[in-house]
Structures are given as structure tokens and as C-alpha cells.
């Protein structure tokens, strides 16, 4: 397997505040890497730097062996797409689903919108009838499926997932996570997922980086997490809390 994402010694400052420091990890092509931590731990800061939304950072980042600079070429945004936490906020309220899915095709000069839109809706298990509805006419789970479909329109290699299930009901969370797993297998996608929920991350990601105070204090496999083989106290603390929340 080849390395799709490499982050070395990433640092991000906001004035005198160091939001992330010395963060390093690598993700193989077709694999999933989760970043978990409490609010303010720096996990979203890392994802925003990787996505190009935050241009002020130090260290090195690569996608498929190509070094990333602060400003990204257009091709980067075709290959790397982001799915945000709040599907209602990330979808334009006055745009139909059809328009939301057409826009990325226009931006990247991709032809034949009709079959691509129908294929994307089918891939996220939405009926074709949803195509001409507005976001407020859809459930939260349907809106997030539309957001995932929109991210797929440019046929990316990498999806960056920013708490993609935290705004959803628990029953719908599992559906969206299983959808993401199916899509990854079908399209050989590489994922980086950020969440405060260790159980959610461990469900989707084979490896997890634990953030605390702007540092990645431990990297551990999901199998080791489930077996209780975590060495850092903060990882053990998050695991205990996660297990406590899952108890009936």
C-alpha cells in the first residue's frame, strides 16, 4: 500500500496561542485515520490546515507524495473534499439538491451531470425524487447523505470528515457511518475523521490519534482501543467515558 496522506511536525498558531504543535501521522491509500479529542484539543485545527481552510501553519504535509503549500491548486480541491458537521449549515437553503450536486461539476469542468447526479444519489441510498427538494424538506440524515454525495461529485481520493454524525440522532449516526464504510470500500477512498466521540471514530477508523492540548499524545489501533491496550492516561480516560456513555 502507498501512503496517501503524510503530516509531519504540523504546528498552527493563532497569535500567541499554539492551537497545534508537533502533530505527525500518515494514512495509507484506502485507509481511515481518526483524530479524537475534547473541545479545544486542536483536532479540528489539524483538519482545517490539511483541507486548506487554514493557510497559516508550519511543518510538512503531503497528499499522494506531493507537498502541500498554504495555497492549494484547483486540482487539490477536486481530489480532497470535506464533509462538515452540520449538513443544514453546509447546504444552501435556497438551492435544490440538484443544484448542490451540479455546482461541483461546473467548478471542476466535469461533463455529463445527469448520470453523475443520479449515480451519486443512488450511492448514498437516496431516491431520485429527492433531487428537486430543498434542504428544509429533508431529514437530518438525508441532508448529511446529500452532503456526502456532493463531496463525491468531483470523484475525490480523500474525504476529510469533520464530526459528520454529531448533529444526528444516534440511530441515524450508525446508518451514515455504515454508508461511509461502504463508499470507502467501493471507491477506495482515504478518510481522515475528526470527532469528540471515541466510539464513533473507532467504528469507522482502523487507527486513531488522540489529541490533548494541541498535541497528538498517542496513536493507537482501534483493535487495541477496544481491548483496552492504550498507554496514555488521556486515551484511557476517553475510552472509559465512551464505554460509560454506551451503557444502557
GIDAMO-V626735 format. One line per field, one symbol per residue. ss: DSSP state (H for helix, E for strand, L for the rest). phi: phi as a letter, one per 40 degrees, with the letter a starting at -180 (. if undefined). A space follows every 50 residues. Layout:
ss->???
phi->???
This chain:
ss->LLEEEEEEEEEEEELLEEEEEEEEEEEELLLEEEEELLLLLLHHHHHHHH HLLLLLLEEEEEELLEELLLLLLHHHHHHEEEELLLHHHHLLLLLEHHHH HHHHHHHLLLLLHHHHHHHHHHHLLLLHHHHHLEHHHLLHHHHHHHHHHH HHLLLLLEEEEELLLLLLLHHHHHHHHHHHHHHHHHHLLEEEEEELLHHH HHHHLLEEEEEELLEEEEEEEHHHHHLLLLLLHHHHHHHHHHHHHHLL
phi->.bccbbbbfcbbbbgccccaagcbabbcdgbbbbbbicdgchcccccccc cgcbcbabhbbbbfgcccbdbbcdcdcccbbbbccbccccbccbbcddcc ccdcccdcgccfcdccccccccccfbccccdbcbdccbcdccccccccdc ccdcfccbbbbcfcbccbcdccdcccccccccccccbfcbbbbbacbccc ccccbcbbbbbafgbccabacccccccgcbccdccccccccccccccc
